[in-house]
Amino acid sequence: MKSTPFLLSVLLLILSSLTGCRTVSKDYTITYPAGLLSEHPKGYWGCYVRVVGRLTYKRPQDLFPPYPKDPLVCDKSGCIYIHYDYGDLSKLIGRRVKVVGYVEVTEFNFPYIDAVKVEELK
């Protein structure tokens, strides 16, 4: 059966489109729960996402920072670390923020958002 590999590849393509990134062409209009991204990071790995929550340094016991001194953004569903290279986030600690960036996973399987933009919400 020469068509079996073709059918399997089509099936895998369909399944991969049903899971993983829910965004298309950097459309981050959907706000994702931080807990969902933290608990299932491989399903969103590389996705461009937006998360809204409070910025904190107080980490849950089972989460370790991907980089030293990275803060977390927390909402009702949970927390996820934020890595931000474009400025100092310490002035936003304790405040409600919107984080836009890419979901990443460290080599030790710790999830975080590689943030492109972090802004305070009033």
C-alpha positions, 0 to 999 in steps of 0.5 A: 500500500503506497498510499498508507504513508500519505494517509498517515501524514495527512492524519498527523497534519489534521491532528496537529492543527487541532492541538497546539497553537490556537493563534494564527499569524501572530493574532494574540487577541485570545487571552490565555490562562497562565495556569493552562500555559504552565501545565501544558507548555508543549501544546503551546510551545512557540505560540504567540500569546497574551496573558493578563495577571499580577506580576510577582516574585513569589513562586509556587513550590513546584515552579523554578525560574528559567533564568535567575530573578525572573518574575511570574505572572499569576491569574486565577488559574495559576502562574507562569514565569516571564523572561523579558530582555527589554527593561526592568520589570521590578517596578511592575511587581504587584501590579496587573499587567498584560504580557505578550510573547512566545511560550517556551520550555527550558531544557529541564522542562520548565515553562515560561513566556519569552515576553516581547511586550509587558505593559501595566493595566489600569 
